[in-house]
Amino acid sequence: MPRPKVRPEDRQRSSKACLPCQASKIRCDSQSPCMSCVRRERAAACTYIESNSRRRSHRHLRDRPIRFVSRMNPEGAAASSTPTRASRSVANNVNRNDDGQVKPLLANGLPSTSVVESPECTESRVLLSSKGERVYIGETSALSFLQFLRGIMKQYMGPSSFTENGPLNIMLEADENEDRTVVLEESIEDKRELIQAYFEASSGFLDLFKKSDIYKVLQTENSSHKKRLTKEDLAILYLVIAIGGQCRGANPTDHQYAVNYFSRGQQLGFDGMLKHPSIHMVRIFVLMAFYMLGACHRNAAYMYLGVASKAAATLGLHIKRQYQGLSEEEYYIRWRVFRSLRVFDLVVSTPLGRPVSSLPLDHDGSPLPDRMQNTDGEAVSAAFAGSKLLDEIVQKLKTMDNNLDSETAEHFLHRLRLWINNLPPEFRHLAADNDTVPLVREKAIGSIHVSCIYYFAIILTTRSFLISHLMTRLKELSILTPGPAGSPSTQGNTSTKIPQLANVCTQAGAYMANMCEKAMLSGLLLRNMCIVKAWVFAAGLILGSSLFVYDDTETRGETESAFQSARHVLRNLANLSPQAKHYDEILTSFAEAIVKHRQHVVSERQKAAKQYIDCIFDIDITPTAGRGERCEIDDGDGEDVDYFYPVFDESIPGAVFGGLDNFPGVESSNLDNTSVDLDGFSGFSFQDGANWSIDHEPFGLLFEGM
């Protein structure tokens, strides 16, 4: 019997939620304002988007013609690598109108009446913050690529859990309701361990001060000479301890250390600090940005970096002339602070697709004399060189409308290879020697961060080629609605660069995901990695998009394994990070869509074949799995070859010979069910096997030895 309809007055669950509650993923009572917003003092932002539940049918969306854009024109000549905005799609910026239908939303926040078409590449979009404010996300962000994939998949196979996964225009931010009144039983030993955890988590990003200097401040803070410390010194110490507790997250005490000490450090940092820019001010706001990023407040982190960047520009840290006449100690302090700010600003802003706040050096090279070089900040030095290349790639993408030509892409890939070839040997192999576990982890995380910068730079360089290749493959796989015979996308593409560089993009994602999983399984990752989760999510989207359309078995297993590695890492980080949990949910729904799509393609191919052929004789005799006999057969060249053939066992009726029951995670009864175990990918094959030159291959695992 159909389920009885519940009257509105009898409904116990809310039928809608306000925008702040949707963004925070908390229960809403549908009042205006709701109690959740009242408790969090955000009643003014408690707004609702009215829409009903009527949606267009899956069949209507699935049967819609899809417009594919090719890099080749009908005459076979190369198309322009910078398509005009007028011909580009706005399918990434999705909003819903009153009847529940998809309606494009441009970067200025206004609805568009243009026809939604399959986009050629990612575009900037607007999301809503937890307060209901519109925030900007650029073309290079993983969120823009995610929306591109959702638009393509929805047009190709209809709505799914992946395309309809929660509010599409909400930028996830964690709840700020933290209890900061809990009294801690503090010990200096706990604080020392948390300081070490900070240096592990920030390795390769931040080199703001020496470790010995922080330990001296801690010792003074726990002595009778505490009054000698300035409020800037205390703010830095408290923020370091807070970050250590947040990233280690070994127990509830670590979390309480993080909450309490960040509150203290933030209060001291805001106490008149904006009036007098200083090196300490830059340090404090960089540390607050690091903490906010780990707390899933990306907008706050970005704004804190903006304050730090303006202070650094005011001090002239990017100008070489300003370093003249300084003592060696002050010279080195200014340089290491600027270098840390620049690296962290780039690795935070680029995944969000937002402009970088800090200014680049006004000259090439380092202002630091050779006699002052040391090994304290080698990881940050390597990351600084890599982030400079990353910035050049992003700027070039902007000038070329987010589409690099193959010559430019190969140029950047060559420069990236030169960079990693010049790295010290310790970045390529992990050697414990006589170091303690924390020091080994600190070195390992530094190498992981440098490696991720490298892989992410390759992904940004080659992602447009992957998109172009995916569009071509989607058209080839389209059985129900094939394109016109003379359309550009159906003609053979004479260029081999696109599939080659598309494979480079996939390989970069695979290397990153596998490396991070190995580090996690080796105990080298902390429980909260503020940037790694965003990088791994970006890699997971690249791998998933490859699995969605590829149908060659040559390297399918490696890509599927790397995709599962990305999900594994995010699932582990999800214990402390709502953002990582959300990323894992997205990749899980993506995996479900991949399995559903594979089943659909297999079914359609079988239907197409049945127009010309029928099965006329079927054998239902069941052999015993695992039993058989071995014999030797002459191969014609005078050599015997072992051959295994099964022996039938009539005592076991009903088993399926060679069926999917023999594959782990896949049952034959689930062939037509969308609930197939996502780890049972072995029943289907999707991977591109195009040959590609070793010159385009990423250097391999930049960080080995785990």
C-alpha positions in Angstrom: 0.0 0.0 0.0 1.2 3.5 -0.6 2.5 5.4 2.4 -0.2 7.7 3.8 0.5 11.4 3.4 1.4 13.2 6.6 -0.6 16.4 7.3 1.5 19.5 7.9 0.1 19.8 11.5 1.2 16.3 12.3 4.7 16.6 10.8 7.5 16.0 13.3 10.4 16.7 11.1 11.0 20.1 9.4 10.3 20.2 5.7 12.9 22.9 5.1 15.9 24.4 6.7 17.3 27.9 6.7 20.6 28.7 4.8 22.8 28.9 7.9 21.6 25.6 9.2 22.1 24.0 5.8 25.6 25.3 5.7 26.4 24.1 9.2 24.5 20.8 8.7 22.5 21.1 11.9 18.8 20.6 12.6 16.5 23.5 11.9 12.9 23.9 13.2 11.8 25.9 10.1 10.8 28.9 12.3 11.7 32.5 11.3 14.1 33.0 12.9 14.9 29.4 14.0 16.1 28.5 17.4 19.5 27.4 16.1 20.2 30.9 14.6 18.9 32.6 17.8 21.2 30.6 20.0 24.2 31.4 17.7 23.2 35.1 17.5 22.7 35.1 13.7 18.9 35.7 13.6 19.4 38.3 10.8 20.9 35.7 8.5 18.1 33.2 9.1 16.6 33.1 5.6 14.9 30.4 3.5 14.9 29.5 -0.2 11.4 28.6 -1.3 11.0 25.7 -3.7 8.7 22.7 -4.1 9.7 19.1 -4.6 8.6 18.8 -8.2 11.4 17.9 -10.4 11.8 17.1 -14.0 11.9 13.4 -14.8 15.1 11.5 -15.1 14.1 10.4 -18.6 13.7 14.0 -19.7 17.2 14.9 -18.5 18.8 11.8 -19.8 17.3 12.2 -23.2 18.4 15.8 -23.5 20.9 16.4 -26.3 24.4 17.1 -25.0 26.6 19.7 -26.6 30.2 18.7 -26.7 33.0 21.1 -27.5 36.1 19.9 -29.3 39.5 21.4 -29.6 39.4 20.6 -33.4 37.2 22.4 -35.9 35.5 20.5 -38.7 38.4 21.0 -41.0 40.8 19.4 -38.5 42.6 22.6 -37.6 43.4 23.3 -34.0 40.7 25.4 -32.3 41.6 28.4 -30.3 42.9 27.6 -26.8 41.1 30.6 -25.4 37.4 30.2 -26.2 35.3 33.3 -25.7 33.1 33.6 -22.7 30.0 34.0 -24.9 30.4 30.4 -26.1 31.3 29.0 -22.7 28.8 27.3 -20.5 27.4 28.5 -17.2 26.4 25.0 -16.2 28.8 25.1 -13.2 27.0 27.9 -11.5 23.8 26.2 -10.6 20.8 27.6 -8.8 17.2 26.5 -8.6 14.2 28.5 -9.5 10.8 28.2 -7.9 9.7 25.1 -9.8 12.8 23.2 -8.8 14.5 23.3 -12.2 18.1 24.0 -12.7 18.8 27.7 -13.4 22.4 29.0 -14.0 23.8 31.5 -11.5 26.5 33.8 -12.8 29.5 35.0 -10.9 27.7 38.2 -10.1 25.0 36.3 -8.3 22.3 37.0 -10.9 20.2 34.2 -12.5 20.9 33.7 -16.2 18.3 32.8 -18.9 21.0 31.2 -21.1 20.6 27.6 -22.2 22.6 25.3 -20.0 25.2 23.5 -22.1 28.0 21.1 -21.4 30.9 23.3 -20.4 34.3 23.1 -22.0 36.1 23.9 -18.7 35.5 25.0 -15.2 34.2 28.5 -14.3 34.1 30.7 -11.3 31.0 30.5 -9.2 29.3 32.0 -6.1 28.5 30.1 -3.0 26.7 31.0 0.2 28.6 31.2 3.5 27.1 30.0 6.8 25.8 33.5 7.4 24.1 33.5 4.0 26.6 35.9 2.4 27.7 35.3 -1.2 31.4 34.3 -1.5 33.5 33.9 -4.6 35.2 30.6 -5.8 37.5 30.8 -8.8 38.1 28.5 -11.8 41.1 26.7 -10.4 39.2 25.5 -7.3 38.2 21.8 -6.8 34.7 23.0 -6.0 34.4 24.6 -9.5 35.6 21.3 -11.1 33.2 19.4 -8.9 30.3 21.5 -10.2 31.5 21.0 -13.8 31.4 17.2 -13.2 28.0 17.4 -11.7 26.6 19.4 -14.6 28.1 16.9 -17.1 26.9 13.8 -15.3 23.4 15.2 -14.7 23.0 15.9 -18.4 24.5 12.6 -19.5 22.8 10.1 -17.0 20.2 12.2 -15.1 20.1 13.1 -11.4 21.9 10.9 -8.9 23.2 11.1 -5.4 26.3 12.7 -6.7 24.6 15.5 -8.7 22.0 16.1 -5.9 24.3 15.7 -2.9 23.0 18.4 -0.5 22.7 22.1 -1.2 24.8 22.8 -4.2 25.4 26.5 -3.5 26.5 26.2 0.2 30.1 26.5 1.3 30.6 24.2 4.2 31.8 25.8 7.4 32.0 24.2 10.8 29.9 25.2 13.7 31.4 27.9 15.9 29.6 26.9 19.1 32.7 25.8 21.2 32.8 25.7 25.0 35.8 27.8 26.0 35.1 27.7 29.7 36.4 24.2 30.5 39.2 24.2 33.0 42.3 22.2 31.8 44.8 20.4 34.0 47.8 21.8 32.2 51.3 20.6 32.3 54.4 21.9 30.6 55.2 18.5 29.2 51.8 18.5 27.4 52.5 21.9 26.0 56.0 20.8 24.7 54.4 17.9 22.9 51.8 20.2 21.3 54.5 22.6 20.2 56.3 19.7 18.5 52.9 18.7 16.9 52.7 22.3 15.5 56.1 22.0 13.9 55.1 18.7 12.4 51.8 20.0 11.0 53.4 23.2 9.5 56.5 21.5 8.1 57.0 22.7 4.5 54.6 25.6 5.0 55.8 27.8 7.9 59.2 28.7 9.1 58.2 31.7 11.2 60.6 31.2 14.1 63.1 28.7 15.5 61.8 25.8 17.6 64.3 26.7 20.4 62.8 30.2 20.6 59.3 28.9 21.2 60.5 26.5 23.9 62.3 29.5 25.6 59.1 31.4 25.7 57.2 28.4 27.1 59.9 28.1 29.8 59.6 31.7 30.7 55.8 31.6 30.7 55.9 28.9 33.3 58.4 30.7 35.5 58.3 33.7 37.8 59.6 35.8 34.9 56.4 35.7 32.9 55.9 39.4 33.1 59.0 39.9 30.9 57.1 38.4 28.0 55.3 40.8 25.6 51.7 40.1 24.6 53.0 39.3 21.1 55.2 36.6 22.5 52.4 35.1 24.5 50.0 35.3 21.5 52.4 33.4 19.3 53.0 30.8 22.0 49.3 30.3 22.6 48.5 30.0 18.9 51.3 27.4 18.4 49.9 25.3 21.3 46.4 25.7 19.8 47.5 24.5 16.4 49.4 21.6 17.9 46.3 20.4 19.8 44.0 20.9 16.8 46.3 18.9 14.4 47.3 16.1 16.8 43.7 15.5 18.1 44.7 12.4 20.1 42.1 12.9 22.8 39.5 15.4 24.0 42.1 17.2 26.0 44.0 18.1 22.8 40.8 19.6 21.4 40.2 21.6 24.6 43.8 22.9 24.4 43.1 24.0 20.9 39.9 25.9 21.7 41.1 27.5 24.9 44.5 28.6 23.7 43.3 29.9 20.4 40.8 32.1 22.2 43.6 33.5 24.3 46.0 34.0 21.4 43.3 35.6 19.2 42.3 38.0 22.0 45.9 39.1 22.4 46.4 39.3 18.7 43.5 41.7 18.2 44.5 43.9 21.1 45.6 47.0 19.3 47.7 45.0 16.8 46.2 46.6 13.7 47.6 50.0 14.7 51.2 49.1 14.6 52.3 46.7 11.8 55.3 44.5 12.8 56.9 41.1 12.2 55.0 39.8 15.1 51.7 40.9 13.6 52.5 39.0 10.4 53.3 35.9 12.4 50.2 36.1 14.5 47.8 36.5 11.6 49.5 33.7 9.6 49.1 31.4 12.7 45.4 32.4 13.1 44.9 31.6 9.4 46.5 28.2 9.8 44.2 27.4 12.8 41.1 28.6 11.0 41.9 26.5 8.0 42.1 23.4 10.2 38.8 24.4 11.9 37.0 24.4 8.5 36.7 28.2 8.3 38.3 28.8 4.9 36.9 32.3 4.5 38.2 33.5 7.8 41.6 31.9 7.0 41.7 33.8 3.7 40.9 37.1 5.4 43.5 36.6 8.1 46.1 36.0 5.4 45.0 39.3 3.8 45.7 41.2 7.0 49.1 39.5 7.3 49.9 40.3 3.6 49.1 43.9 4.0 51.3 44.1 7.1 54.1 42.4 5.2 53.7 44.9 2.3 53.7 47.8 4.8 57.0 46.5 6.2 58.4 46.0 2.7 59.3 42.4 3.2 59.0 41.8 -0.6 61.5 44.6 -1.5 65.2 43.7 -1.6 66.3 47.2 -0.9 64.6 47.1 2.5 67.0 44.4 3.6 70.0 46.6 3.3 71.7 47.8 6.5 70.0 45.2 8.8 71.8 42.9 11.2 72.1 39.3 10.1 69.6 38.2 12.7 66.9 40.7 11.7 67.7 40.1 8.0 67.0 36.4 8.4 63.9 36.9 10.5 62.3 39.1 7.9 63.1 36.8 5.1 61.9 33.6 6.7 58.6 35.3 7.7 58.0 36.6 4.2 58.8 33.2 2.7 56.4 31.5 5.0 53.6 34.0 4.3 54.1 33.7 0.5 54.0 29.8 0.5 51.0 29.5 2.8 49.1 32.3 1.0 49.6 30.5 -2.3 48.6 27.0 -1.1 45.5 28.4 0.6 44.3 30.7 -2.2 45.0 28.5 -5.2 42.7 25.6 -4.1 39.9 28.2 -3.6 40.6 29.9 -6.9 41.0 33.3 -5.3 43.6 36.0 -5.8 46.8 35.8 -3.8 47.0 38.5 -1.1 50.8 38.6 -0.6 53.1 40.4 -3.0 55.9 38.5 -4.9 59.5 39.5 -4.5 60.5 42.5 -6.6 63.5 40.5 -7.9 64.5 36.9 -8.8 66.4 34.8 -6.3 66.7 35.0 -2.5 67.9 38.1 -0.7 69.6 35.9 1.9 73.4 35.8 1.6 75.0 32.3 1.2 76.7 32.5 4.5 73.3 32.7 6.2 71.8 29.7 4.5 71.1 26.8 6.9 69.1 23.6 6.9 66.4 24.7 9.4 63.9 25.7 6.6 64.8 23.4 3.7 61.3 22.1 3.3 59.9 25.7 3.2 62.7 26.7 0.7 61.6 23.8 -1.6 58.0 24.8 -1.2 58.8 28.4 -1.9 60.4 27.5 -5.2 57.5 25.2 -6.1 54.8 27.7 -5.1 56.4 30.3 -7.3 55.9 28.0 -10.3 52.4 27.3 -9.1 51.6 31.0 -9.1 53.0 31.4 -12.6 50.7 28.5 -13.8 47.7 30.1 -12.2 48.5 33.5 -13.8 49.0 31.9 -17.2 45.6 30.1 -16.9 43.9 33.4 -16.2 45.5 35.1 -19.3 44.6 32.0 -21.5 41.0 31.8 -20.2 41.7 28.6 -18.2 42.9 26.7 -21.3 46.6 26.1 -21.8 47.8 25.0 -25.2 50.0 21.9 -25.4 53.2 23.8 -25.9 52.6 26.0 -22.8 51.6 23.0 -20.7 54.7 21.0 -21.7 56.9 24.1 -20.9 55.5 24.2 -17.4 55.8 20.4 -16.9 59.5 20.7 -18.0 60.1 23.5 -15.4 58.3 21.5 -12.7 60.6 18.5 -13.4 63.7 20.7 -13.3 62.5 22.0 -9.9 62.1 18.6 -8.3 65.3 17.3 -9.9 67.2 20.0 -7.9 65.7 19.1 -4.6 68.0 17.6 -1.9 68.0 13.7 -1.8 66.3 13.7 1.6 63.1 14.9 -0.1 63.0 11.7 -2.3 63.5 9.1 0.4 62.6 8.8 4.1 65.4 7.7 6.3 64.8 7.4 10.0 68.4 7.2 11.1 68.6 8.0 14.8 65.8 10.5 14.8 62.8 10.1 17.1 59.3 9.4 15.7 58.2 13.1 16.0 61.3 14.3 14.1 60.8 11.6 11.4 57.1 12.7 11.1 58.2 16.3 10.8 60.5 15.5 7.9 58.0 13.3 6.3 55.1 15.8 6.4 57.4 18.5 5.0 58.2 16.2 2.0 54.5 15.3 1.6 53.6 19.0 1.5 56.3 19.7 -1.1 55.2 16.7 -3.2 51.5 17.8 -3.1 52.5 21.2 -4.4 54.2 19.5 -7.3 51.3 17.1 -8.1 48.7 19.9 -7.7 50.6 22.1 -10.1 50.6 19.3 -12.6 46.9 18.8 -12.2 46.2 22.5 -12.8 48.5 22.5 -15.8 46.8 19.5 -17.5 43.2 19.5 -16.2 41.8 21.3 -19.3 43.3 18.5 -21.5 41.6 15.9 -19.2 38.3 17.7 -19.6 38.6 17.8 -23.4 39.5 14.1 -23.4 36.5 13.3 -21.2 34.1 15.2 -23.5 35.4 13.2 -26.4 35.1 9.9 -24.6 31.5 10.8 -23.4 30.5 11.3 -27.0 32.0 8.0 -28.0 30.2 6.2 -25.2 26.8 7.9 -26.0 24.6 5.1 -27.4 21.2 6.6 -27.0 21.9 10.0 -28.4 24.9 9.9 -30.8 26.2 13.1 -32.2 25.8 14.1 -35.9 28.1 12.2 -38.2 29.9 15.4 -39.2 30.2 17.0 -35.8 33.8 17.9 -34.6 33.6 15.7 -31.5 32.8 12.5 -33.5 35.7 13.0 -35.9 39.1 11.5 -35.1 41.4 13.9 -33.4 44.7 13.8 -35.1 46.5 15.3 -32.1 48.0 12.8 -29.6 48.8 15.6 -27.1 45.4 15.7 -25.5 45.2 12.0 -24.4 48.8 12.1 -23.4 48.4 15.2 -21.1 45.1 13.9 -19.9 46.9 10.8 -18.6 49.5 13.0 -16.9 46.7 14.7 -15.0 45.3 11.3 -13.9 48.7 10.0 -12.9 49.4 13.1 -10.8 46.2 12.5 -8.9 47.0 8.8 -8.5 50.5 9.6 -7.2 49.2 12.1 -4.7 46.4 9.8 -3.4 48.7 6.8 -3.0 51.4 8.8 -1.3 49.0 10.2 1.3 47.5 6.8 2.0 50.9 5.3 2.5 51.8 8.1 4.9 48.6 7.6 6.8 49.1 3.8 7.1 52.6 4.4 8.3 51.4 6.7 11.1 53.1 9.8 9.5 50.0 11.9 9.0 48.4 13.8 11.9 44.7 13.4 12.5 43.9 16.9 11.1 45.8 18.0 8.0 44.4 21.4 7.0 45.6 21.5 3.4 46.1 17.9 2.6 42.4 17.1 2.7 41.7 19.7 0.0 44.5 18.4 -2.2 43.4 14.8 -1.8 39.8 15.7 -2.6 41.0 17.4 -5.8 42.9 14.3 -6.7 39.9 12.1 -6.0 37.8 14.2 -8.4 40.4 13.8 -11.1 40.5 10.0 -10.6 36.8 9.6 -10.4 36.2 11.6 -13.6 38.7 9.3 -15.4 36.9 6.2 -14.1 33.6 7.6 -15.2 34.3 7.5 -18.9 37.4 5.4 -19.6 36.9 1.9 -21.0 40.3 0.4 -21.5 41.7 -2.1 -19.0 45.4 -1.4 -19.3 45.7 0.7 -16.2 42.2 0.6 -14.8 43.1 -1.2 -11.7 45.7 1.4 -10.7 43.3 4.3 -11.1 40.6 2.5 -9.2 43.0 1.7 -6.4 44.2 5.3 -6.2 40.5 6.5 -6.1 39.9 4.3 -3.2 43.1 5.5 -1.5 41.8 9.1 -1.7 38.5 8.0 -0.1 40.4 6.2 2.6 42.5 9.2 3.5 39.5 11.5 3.6 37.5 9.0 5.7 40.4 8.9 8.2 40.7 12.7 8.4 36.9 13.0 8.7 37.1 11.9 12.4 38.2 15.5 13.2 37.3 17.5 10.1 33.7 18.2 9.0 35.2 19.4 5.7 37.0 16.1 5.1 33.8 14.2 6.0 31.9 16.2 3.4 34.6 15.5 0.8 34.4 11.8 1.6 30.6 11.9 1.2 31.0 13.5 -2.2 33.5 11.0 -3.4 31.3 8.1 -2.1 28.3 9.4 -4.1 30.6 9.9 -7.0 31.6 6.2 -6.8 28.0 5.2 -6.7 27.3 7.2 -9.9 30.3 5.5 -11.5 29.0 2.1 -10.8 25.5 3.1 -11.9 26.9 4.5 -15.1 28.9 1.3 -15.8 25.8 -0.8 -15.4 23.9 1.4 -17.7 26.6 1.3 -20.4 26.9 -2.5 -20.2 23.1 -2.8 -20.4 22.8 -0.5 -23.4 25.6 -2.3 -25.2 23.8 -5.6 -24.6 20.6 -4.1 -25.9 22.3 -2.8 -29.0 23.9 -6.2 -29.7 20.6 -8.0 -29.3 19.3 -6.2 -32.4 21.7 -8.5 -34.4 22.4 -11.6 -32.3 20.7 -13.9 -29.8 21.9 -16.5 -27.4 20.7 -19.8 -28.8 22.3 -22.3 -26.4 23.1 -21.9 -22.7 24.9 -24.4 -20.4 23.6 -24.5 -16.8 26.0 -27.2 -15.5 27.9 -26.0 -12.5 31.6 -26.8 -11.9 33.1 -26.6 -8.4 35.1 -23.4 -7.9 38.7 -24.2 -6.8 38.7 -27.8 -8.2 40.3 -28.8 -11.5 43.0 -30.8 -13.2 46.2 -29.7 -14.8 47.7 -31.1 -18.0 50.5 -30.2 -20.4 49.8 -29.2 -24.0 52.3 -28.8 -26.8 52.3 -25.2 -28.0 53.6 -26.1 -31.4 57.2 -25.0 -30.7 58.2 -28.2 -29.0 57.5 -26.8 -25.5 54.8 -27.9 -23.1 52.5 -25.4 -21.6 50.5 -25.9 -18.4 46.7 -25.8 -18.9 44.1 -25.8 -16.2 40.6 -27.1 -16.9 37.8 -27.4 -14.4 36.2 -30.6 -13.2 32.4 -30.6 -12.9 30.8 -31.4 -9.5 27.2 -32.3 -10.0 26.6 -32.3 -6.2 26.5 -28.5 -6.2 23.5 -27.2 -8.2 22.7 -23.6 -8.9 26.2 -22.1 -8.7 27.3 -19.8 -11.4 30.5 -20.7 -13.3 32.8 -17.7 -13.6 30.2 -15.3 -12.2 30.7 -12.2 -10.2 30.3 -14.2 -7.0 33.9 -15.0 -7.3 34.9 -11.4 -7.2 35.3 -9.8 -3.7 32.6 -7.2 -3.0 30.4 -8.0 -5.9 27.4 -10.3 -5.9 25.7 -11.5 -9.1 22.3 -10.6 -7.6 23.4 -6.9 -7.5 24.0 -6.6 -11.3 20.9 -4.5 -11.8 21.0 -2.8 -8.4 22.5 0.5 -7.8 23.6 -0.6 -4.3 26.6 -2.6 -5.7 29.6 -2.6 -3.3 31.7 0.4 -4.3 34.9 -1.5 -3.7 33.9 -4.2 -6.2 35.0 -2.2 -9.2 36.6 -5.4 -10.8 33.4 -6.3 -12.5 33.7 -3.4 -14.9 36.5 -1.8 -16.9 37.0 1.9 -17.5 40.4 3.3 -18.1 42.1 5.0 -21.0 44.9 3.1 -22.5 46.3 5.8 -24.8 50.1 5.7 -25.2 51.9 8.7 -23.9 55.6 9.7 -23.9 57.7 9.3 -20.8 58.6 13.0 -21.3 55.1 13.9 -20.1 55.0 11.5 -17.2 55.2 13.0 -13.7 58.5 12.2 -12.1 57.0 9.4 -10.2 56.6 9.3 -6.4 58.5 12.4 -5.5 58.5 11.1 -1.9 59.4 7.4 -1.5 60.5 5.1 1.3 57.2 4.8 3.3 
